[in-house]
């Protein structure tokens, strides 16, 4: 398999509070059994609460604070994997056999590499995870928690209704 590269921009959910002037993109490179991703948040991030290594959240609740998320499944499959990556350097991974049907006995492999970098106007996450060698469908999301407590939900695609990153329509990017 040849390397497949992509660059996508995430948009805020239509029902989210008015977002700041942020651009959130994901660049990626798919190799046979690995996915290398770079989430980039560019703009004024000062109004958001980012967990640090001194104040980690419970791993099963990373999505309640600012974090980046990845969902992948083999093309056309109902089963999928979810990964949450926190600036606190915590991560969580889950296996689902169908829409929101979690399989407790099968844990996805840990990230092979994860690195967060932050300056005044940018936040980067670089991560590498193992994936199936078969064609994939991918979904990307970012949850940003404001210091006021409100959350803004970004994704590649938003189905109608409340934010739902697990929705089958979110798996909008195909990778050979």
C-alpha positions as CSV (number, residue, x, y, z in Angstrom):
1,X,0.0,0.0,0.0
2,X,1.2,3.5,-0.8
3,X,1.2,6.2,1.7
4,X,-2.1,8.2,1.7
5,X,-2.0,11.8,3.0
6,X,-4.9,14.1,3.8
7,X,-5.7,17.6,5.2
8,X,-9.1,18.4,6.6
9,X,-10.7,21.3,8.4
10,X,-13.0,20.8,11.4
11,X,-16.1,23.0,11.9
12,X,-18.0,23.9,15.0
13,X,-21.4,22.2,15.6
14,X,-24.2,24.6,14.6
15,X,-25.7,24.5,18.1
16,X,-22.4,25.2,19.8
17,X,-21.8,28.6,21.5
18,X,-20.3,31.1,19.2
19,X,-16.8,29.9,18.6
20,X,-13.7,32.1,18.8
21,X,-11.8,32.8,15.6
22,X,-10.1,29.4,15.6
23,X,-9.0,27.2,12.7
24,X,-8.8,23.5,13.5
25,X,-7.3,21.2,11.0
26,X,-6.1,17.6,10.9
27,X,-3.3,16.5,8.7
28,X,-2.6,12.8,8.4
29,X,-0.6,10.2,6.7
30,X,-1.9,6.6,6.4
31,X,0.6,3.8,6.1
32,X,-0.3,0.2,5.8
33,X,-0.9,-0.4,9.6
34,X,-0.3,3.0,11.1
35,X,-2.0,6.4,11.1
36,X,0.1,9.5,11.8
37,X,-2.0,12.6,12.7
38,X,-1.4,16.2,13.5
39,X,-4.3,18.2,15.0
40,X,-3.6,21.9,14.8
41,X,-5.6,24.6,16.6
42,X,-4.6,28.0,15.4
43,X,-5.9,31.3,16.8
44,X,-6.7,32.7,20.2
45,X,-6.8,29.8,22.6
46,X,-6.7,31.9,25.8
47,X,-10.4,31.5,26.6
48,X,-10.2,27.7,26.8
49,X,-9.3,25.4,29.7
50,X,-6.6,22.9,28.7
51,X,-5.9,20.2,31.3
52,X,-2.2,19.8,32.2
53,X,-0.2,16.9,33.6
54,X,-0.7,18.3,37.1
55,X,-4.5,18.1,36.9
56,X,-5.5,15.1,34.8
57,X,-9.0,14.0,34.3
58,X,-10.1,10.3,34.7
59,X,-9.2,8.6,31.5
60,X,-12.8,7.5,30.8
61,X,-14.0,11.1,31.0
62,X,-11.4,12.9,28.8
63,X,-14.1,14.1,26.5
64,X,-15.6,16.2,29.3
65,X,-12.6,18.5,29.0
66,X,-10.7,19.9,26.0
67,X,-9.4,17.0,24.0
68,X,-8.9,15.7,20.4
69,X,-10.7,12.6,19.2
70,X,-10.3,10.0,16.5
71,X,-12.8,7.4,15.3
72,X,-11.9,4.8,12.7
73,X,-13.5,1.7,11.2
74,X,-12.9,-0.6,8.4
75,X,-14.8,0.6,5.3
76,X,-18.5,-0.3,5.6
77,X,-18.1,-2.0,9.0
78,X,-20.4,-1.3,12.0
79,X,-17.6,-1.9,14.5
80,X,-15.2,1.0,15.2
81,X,-12.5,2.3,17.5
82,X,-12.5,5.6,19.4
83,X,-9.4,7.4,20.7
84,X,-9.4,10.5,23.0
85,X,-6.1,12.5,23.5
86,X,-5.7,15.1,26.2
87,X,-3.2,17.8,26.6
88,X,-2.5,16.3,30.1
89,X,-0.8,13.5,28.1
90,X,-3.6,11.1,29.0
91,X,-5.4,9.0,26.4
92,X,-8.3,6.6,26.3
93,X,-9.3,4.1,23.7
94,X,-12.5,2.1,23.2
95,X,-13.8,-0.6,20.9
96,X,-17.4,-0.5,19.7
97,X,-19.1,-3.4,18.0
98,X,-21.9,-1.1,16.6
99,X,-23.2,2.4,17.1
100,X,-22.4,3.2,20.8
101,X,-22.3,-0.5,21.7
102,X,-19.0,-0.8,23.7
103,X,-17.0,-4.0,23.8
104,X,-15.4,-4.0,27.2
105,X,-13.2,-7.1,26.5
106,X,-11.3,-5.8,23.5
107,X,-9.0,-2.8,24.1
108,X,-7.4,-0.9,21.2
109,X,-3.6,-0.7,21.2
110,X,-2.1,2.4,22.9
111,X,-0.8,5.3,20.8
112,X,2.7,4.5,19.5
113,X,3.6,8.2,19.9
114,X,1.9,11.2,21.3
115,X,3.2,14.8,21.7
116,X,1.5,18.1,22.5
117,X,3.1,21.4,21.7
118,X,1.6,24.8,22.6
119,X,2.5,28.4,22.1
120,X,0.5,31.7,22.3
121,X,-1.5,31.1,19.2
122,X,-1.3,27.4,18.4
123,X,-1.8,24.0,19.9
124,X,-0.5,20.9,18.1
125,X,-1.1,17.2,18.8
126,X,1.0,14.7,17.0
127,X,0.0,11.1,17.5
128,X,0.6,7.8,15.8
129,X,-1.7,4.8,16.3
130,X,-1.8,1.3,14.8
131,X,-4.8,0.6,12.5
132,X,-6.1,-2.2,10.3
133,X,-4.3,-2.7,7.0
134,X,-7.8,-2.7,5.3
135,X,-9.4,0.4,3.8
136,X,-10.7,2.8,6.5
137,X,-13.3,5.4,7.2
138,X,-12.2,8.1,9.6
139,X,-13.9,10.7,11.8
140,X,-12.1,13.5,13.6
141,X,-13.4,15.7,16.5
142,X,-12.2,18.3,19.0
143,X,-13.9,19.2,22.2
144,X,-12.9,22.6,23.5
145,X,-14.0,23.6,27.1
146,X,-14.2,27.3,27.7
147,X,-12.9,28.6,31.0
148,X,-16.6,29.6,31.6
149,X,-17.6,25.9,31.4
150,X,-19.2,25.9,28.0
151,X,-18.1,23.3,25.4
152,X,-17.6,23.8,21.7
153,X,-17.7,20.7,19.5
154,X,-15.7,20.6,16.3
155,X,-15.9,17.8,13.7
156,X,-15.3,17.0,10.1
157,X,-19.1,16.4,9.7
158,X,-22.1,17.0,12.0
159,X,-25.2,15.0,11.6
160,X,-28.6,16.7,12.4
161,X,-29.3,17.1,16.1
162,X,-27.1,17.3,19.1
163,X,-23.3,16.8,18.7
164,X,-22.7,13.0,18.2
165,X,-19.2,12.1,17.2
166,X,-20.2,8.4,17.1
167,X,-22.8,8.8,14.4
168,X,-22.1,6.7,11.3
169,X,-22.3,9.8,9.1
170,X,-19.3,11.3,10.9
171,X,-17.0,8.7,9.3
172,X,-16.6,11.0,6.3
173,X,-13.0,10.5,5.2
174,X,-12.0,7.4,3.4
175,X,-8.5,6.1,3.4
176,X,-7.4,3.2,1.1
